[in-house]
Structure formats: C-alpha cells, structure tokens
Amino acid sequence: MTTQTAPLSTAQSHDAAVTGERSAYLLLAIVLALVIAAVATWGVVGLAMSALATVPVIYVVLLLLTVGK
C-alpha cells in the first residue's frame, strides 16, 4: 500500500526548512544558555573560562576577515 502526501505550499516549505540563519540563532541561544548556566554555577570563574575558550574562535574569525573569506 502506498500513501501519497500533498505537496507543501511555499509557506509550509519555508516554515519547515531549517535555514542557516535559524541554525545560527539556535546555536547562539544554546551557547548563551550554557554561559549563563556556567556563571550561575561557578560565578565569575565560569565567565572567565568561557571568555578564555572563545579566544581561538575570535582569532580565526579575525584571520578569515583579514584574508577576505
């Protein structure tokens, strides 16, 4: 037995698609929630460790911006 589904309209397919922008905002929200949880748990040390962990990321972003990618 085969079942056929109706094709998605443009509004439905747009809502169902996971865009890069939506993924970026979701990742940002998750990272922000983790930093807030770290600060709530360990205080300023959690904030300092999360800032220290982002140093290589910012360094790579600056290099990519300098190269022009």
N, C-alpha and C positions, 0 to 999 in steps of 0.2 A: 504494500500500500504506500503510495507516495502522497505527500502533502505539499501543497503549494502555498506560499505566502505571498501576500500582496506586496508589490514594490513599495519601498519607502518614498514618501514625498520628500521634497528638498528640505522642508523644515524638520522632519523627523530624522533624516540622514545627517543633517547639520548638528542636531542635538545629540545624536548617537555617536558621532565621530569624536575621538579624543584628539584634539588638536595639540600642536606644540605649545601654544600659549597656555592652554588649560593644564597641560602637564607641568609647565614651568611654575605656574601659580600653585599647583598642588605640591610640588617639590618644595617651594618656598614656604608654604604653610606647614609642612611636616618638619622642615629644618627649624623654623621659628618655634614650633611647639616643643621640639627637643631641647632647644636652647633655654626656653622658659622653664622646662622641667629640670634641666641641669642647674639653673640659677636657684630655683625653688628648693632643690635638694641640697646642693653644696654651696650655695651663696656665690660670692664674688669669685671664688676659685673655679666654679663651673663656667662663669662668664669668661674668665681669663683663658681657660683651656679651650673653649670654643673659638675665641679670637685667635689663639695660637694655631689652632687647626686650620683656620681659613687663610693663613699667610701664604702657603704654597699655591692655593687656589687663586688668590688675588695676583700673585706673581705671574702665574701662567696667563691669566686674563690680560694683564698689562703687557706681557710679551706678545700675545696674539694681537692686541690692539696696535702695538708698535709695528709689527710686521704687516698689518693690514688685512688680516683674515677675519 
